[in-house]
Structures are given as C-alpha cells and as structure tokens.
Amino acid sequence: MPTVSVLAYPGMSVFELGIVTEVFGLPRPELDVDWYRLTVCAERGAVPVIGGAVLNSAFGLDDLAAADTVIIPGVADVRGHCSPGLLDALRQAHKRGARLVSICSGAFALAEAGLLDGRRAATHWRYAELLAARFPEVMVDADVLYVDEDDEVLDNRVGQESFSDLGERPVVGRVLTSAGSAAGLDLCVHIVRRDFGAAVANAIARRLVVPPHREGGQAQFIESPVAAPEDDAVTASMAWAMANLTEPITVAGLASRAHLSTRSYLRRFKDSSGTSPIRWLIAQRVQASLPLLETSDLAVAEIAAAVGFDSPVTYRHHFTRSLRTSPSAYRKAFRG
C-alpha cells in the first residue's frame, strides 16, 4: 500500500489534519484497490491543538521522511522558522523521490526547505504576498486552488502523444501545494485521481459530498464567499446543463431556464461560481471526458461528441488548456 504521512504540529487546527485522515486514512474495501496506509507524525509525542486537546503520536520525523507522500497541513507561525529537524526530514523525503504536499500555510515549510525554489506554488490568499516576500525564488500563484508540479512539467509537453521517450511516466515535479484549508480537500481528491484514476476519485468525492473538481480558483472566495440564496435558479440551470452536456447549450438558453435576462444571468452566475457560464461548461465537459479516456476504448473524436464538444479539434484545444496535456497523452498515462 502507498504510505502517506502527515505532520501534526503544536497549535494546529485539526481541520486540515481531518481532511488528510478522511481521504487517505479511512479504509476503502469497496473500491477494490490497495488503499493508502496513513501515519500521523509529530516532532514530539504530545501535540497540543486548538481547543485544548492533546494529540499523541507514536510516529516521528523519521517516519515522515520515509513515506511515499508527505503532507504538511500548515505551520505554527508563517513569520517564524521551522525546526532544523523538520526541514531535514522534508529534504530527505524529496531527495529519495517522495511526493511532498502542503495545505494552506504548509507551503512556508516547503519553501524554507528550499523545495519550492523556481516552482509555482499556492497558499492561502491571505499569505500569498508574505510567502513571495519571504521566499522570492518561489513563483506564488494566489489565484488557484492548488498547483500540481507534475502538471507544470506536462505543460512543457503539450501535444506530445506519449511519454515513451522517457520510458515510464516520469517521476518529476512531485511537489504539490494548495490554497487555504478547504482547498486541501480539492488537492487530496486530485492526488487520488492521479494515483487511482477518475472513477476512484469520483467515488471518494461522492462519499465526501464534494465535487470531484472545482473551477474558478480561490479568487472567487476573497470577495464573495457564499452564493446568494436567490441564485437557486442559477443552480438549477447548472444542474440541467450537467444532465444534458451533449445538448447544444447557450448562455441565452441557460438564462431562459433560470427565468433571467442574459445580462442578469451572467452577473449572478459569476457571483455564484467565480467564472463564466461558458468556461464552467467547458470545464464540466472536459471533466466528463476523463472517465471515458481512462476506462473506454472510444476514439478521441467519439469522446468529444459524447461530452458535447462540436469537434475533436475544439475538444483537444480545451483539454490541453485545462489539463496541460493532450487527451491521448492523458489516456496513455492514466489507463490501467
């Protein structure tokens, strides 16, 4: 089983720890895959957490450094320094090829260890300027929900149909960072998708009652964190679109279903989702194509039609923009 170790640190909120535990720690026999083995690690055995509780762990930094995936859910002080022991453990894990993951302020630990130098990285929007100021070699992206450095490598390989020139799928990048707290859930589900495919990731998302993939980045949460109740009509139109992806769908048609003018619909859709109807629809169609690429023998042109794209060319264009690789390369990387 792949091993996942998460760091518990003094003064932490258990929410981020709970995200990791929920996704990677619960047994999933119904999925019929070799699920993860989770360990909660600490620099010292007893860790006081917010609310007055104390968490005791039998696992330490050596166990953290030895895991296949190392998750740092935050740091105690974004203006302070991590311990030399923790930084050494992170560097050891990275050197031997482990996947390193941060949630929210955990990016500060990876940055202090020098593992984000020259990389694009995400953190909570409140900390983005500070992270960039403290670690100028890090390319901080304050807009996204998470950054997968594997995607950064794939971005340089757009249009390449296989990884055959490198043998097996390259073990590169291996550093993933997420925005604030709940974005860690998006990243954890994304990791499951990378490890086990779309079908398993979608099953986990359904059990968590969350979408398999959210669009719009974290910018939408800075100014408008909660959709207005009156946007039930917009939500209903989105649900209809999801159930009818193969149909010709226009903004005017969605507005009509919501009993709104096109102008009002566009404004309320943006307020609710942080993106436009067209961008949202394209993203849903791309996401709907992933299980077909992973589990079916349909040609790319057939998949494009099955999820509502007008042509294979349009599908490939939007797929590449969204996932930083081609449909054929994605299929070869993720099937089986």
N, C-alpha and C positions, 0 to 999 in steps of 0.2 A: 504494500500500500504506500502511496506517496505520503511523506510526512510533512506536516505543517506545524510550525512553532510560532507562537505569538507572545510578545513581551508584555508582562504586567509591570507597571511602574507606580511608585507612590503618588497618591493624589489623583489617580486617573478616574475618569468616568467609566463605568462598566458597560456603557452602551456600545462603544467600538469593540470592546472585548466580546460582548454578546453577539455582535454581527459575525465575527470570525467563528465563534463557537457554534452559532446556528447553522452557518453554511458548511463549515468543514468538520465540525465535531460530532454532530448527530449521526447515528448510523442510518444508512440508506439501503437496506437489503432489497427493497422493492425495485431499485434501479439496476440490480444485477451487474455492478461494476466494482472494481477494487477501490473502495472509497478511501478517503484520507484518514490518516492517524494524527490526531491533534494533541499537542502538548502546550500547556501554558507555562511560560518560563519567567523567572524573576532573577534579578541580581542577588537579592537576599530572599530568604524563605518566606517571611511575612511581609505582605504589601498592604498598607492602609489605602483604602479607596474612598471616594466621595460618599458621604453618608455615614461614616463612622465604622464601616465594616472592615475586616481584615482578611485578605486573601492569602492563603498559604499554598505554596507550590513546592513540589519535590524536584522540579526541573530548574536548571540554572543556565548560565550563558553558554556553557559548553554544549548543552542540548540545543539551544537556539542556533548556534553556529553550525550544528550538524544536520539541520533539517533541509529538506528539499525546497521548501518555501518558508521564508522568514518574514513575518508580518510585524511591523512597528505601528501600533494604533494611535500613537501620539507621543508627545514629550511633556515633561512636567513644567518646563519653562521655555518658551520659544526664544527668549533672550539669553538664556543660560547655556551651559555646555553639558553634553552627555559625558558619562564616565569613560575613562580610557578603556575599561574592560568591555563596555558595550560597543564602542567604536571598533575595537579589535575584533570582537565577535562578528560584527557586520562585515568587516573587511575579509575575514577568514571565509565566511559563507560565500561572499561574492567571488573570491579567488577560486574556490573549488566549483563554481558554476551554479550555486543555489539561486533561486528566484527571490528577489527582495521586493517587498511590498510595503508601502506606507499608506496610512489613512490620516487625513486631516493634517495635524501638525507633526506627524511622524516623519514628514519629508525633511524636517530640520535635522533629525538624526542621520538620515541617509546623506544629506548634504554635508554635515560636519565630518562624516566618514570619508568624504571625497567621492562618493559613488554617483553623484548627480552632476559632476563637472562635465560640461559640454553636452548635457542632456536636457531635453524638455521635461518639465515636471509640473505637477499640480499640487496645490494645497488649498486650504480654506481661503476664500476670497479676502477674509479679514487679515490673513497673514501673508498674502502674496507680495506686497511691497517690502515687508520686512525680510522675507526669505530672499528676495532678489538683492536687497541691500547687504545682507549678511554674507551671502554667497553669490557674488557677481558672476561666477562661472556657470551658474545654473540658469537655464532658459525657462523662467517661470511663466506658466500659462494660467492666467486667472479665470479663464472663461470656461474651461472644460470640466466635466465631472471626473474624468480620470485620464491618465496617459499610460499607454502600454508601449514600452520601448521596442517590443517586437514589431509593433505597427510602424514605428519610426524607421526601422530597417526595411520593412516591406515597402514603405513609401518610396524608397530609392529603387525599388524593383518593379514598379508599376508596369504592367504589360507583359512581364516575364511569365511564361506559362508553367514553369516548374522550378523546383529547387534542385534539379538533377545535377547541376554543375557543382553543387556543394555536398553532394551525397544526400544524407538525410536532412530533414528540416533543421536549419542552422540554429544552434544554441547561442543566441546573441541577444543583446539588449537586456533581458532578464531583470529589469528594474521597472516597477510599476508604482505609480503614485496616484492618489485620489484626492478630491476636494474634501470639503467638510463632512463630518460624521456620516450622514446617511449616504453620501456618495461612495463610502466604503462598501456599502451593500451592492451598489452597481458594479464596483470593481471586483468584488468577490464572485458575483454571478458571472462576470466576464471571464474570470480565471477558470471557473468550472466549464464554461463554453470552450475555452482553449484546450482544457485537459480532456474533456469527455464529449464534446460536441454540442450542437444546438439542442437536440432532443432532451438530453440530460439537464442542460442549463435551463431550458424552458420548464421542465418538471420541477426543478428546485424553485424557480421563480413563482410558479403556481402555488407551491406549498407555502412560500413566504408571503403570498398575495401581493407581489410586486411585479412590475413589467420586466420582461427579460432585458430590455434595453430602453433607456430614456434618452430622448433627444433634447436639444436646446441648451446644454451646458449649464453652469451654475449661475451665469449672469441673470437668468430669469428669477433667481431666488433672492437677489440683492434688493430689488425694488418691489417685487410683487410675489411674496412667498406663498400666498394662498389664493386660489381662484375664487372669484366671487360666486355666491350661491346662484345668482341669476343665470350663470353660464351653464346650467343644466341642459339648455337647448344646444349649446355648442358641444357638450359632452355627448349628447345623444347623436349628433351628426357625425362625430368621430367614431362612435360605436358602429353606426351604419356603414361608414366608409370601410372600417376594418372587416366587416362581414361581406363586403362587396368589392374587394380590391380589384377583381378582374373587370369590373364595370368601368365605363368612361366616367370619370369623376372630375367635376369642375368646381371652382370656388363658388360660382353662381349657384350651382346645384346644391352644394352644401349649405349655402346661406338660405336658400329657399326651404330646405328641410328644417332649418333652425328658425324659420319664420322671421328672418332678419334681412335687412338690406345688405348688399355685398360689402359696403364700407363698414357698417356696424359689425358684421361678422368677422371681417379681417381684424378689426381692432380688438374685439373680445376674444378671438382665437389667440392672438398674440399675447394678450394679458393673461390668458389661462395657461398657455403652454410654453411661452417664451420663443416661439418660432412661427413661421407662416404655415397656412394650410398646405401649400404645395410642397414645401420642404418636409413637413411632417408626413405627408402622404408618400413621398418618395422614400423616406426612411422606413416606413412601415412595409412598403413593397420589397425593399432590399432585405429587411429582416425576415420577411415571409419566405424569401427565396433560400435562406440558409439551410433549413432542414431538407429542402429538395436537392440542394447541391451535395449535402452530406449523405443522404440516405437513398436517393433515387438514381436511376440511370438515364433520366431525361436529358436531352441535349440542352445546351445553354439557351438556345432560341426557344425551346419549349418551356423552359422555366421562366424566361422573360415574359412570355404570353400568359403563363399560369398565374403570375402575380400582378398582371395588369400593365406591364410596360408595352408601349406601342411597337418597339422594335428591339432586337438584340443589341443594336448599337447604343440605343438610349440606356438600356439596362446596364451594359458594360461601363458606360460613362459614369452613371450614378453609383454603381457598385464600387468602382475604383476610387471615386471621390470619397465615399463613405468609409470603406474598409482598407484603403491603401494597397489593394492588390486586385487582381482580376478574378472573375468568377472561376475560371479554370484553375488558376493557381490556388485559390481557396479550397476548391474541391480536392485537389491532389494533396494539400496539406492537412485537411481535416477529415477526410473519409477514412473510416476504419481505424 
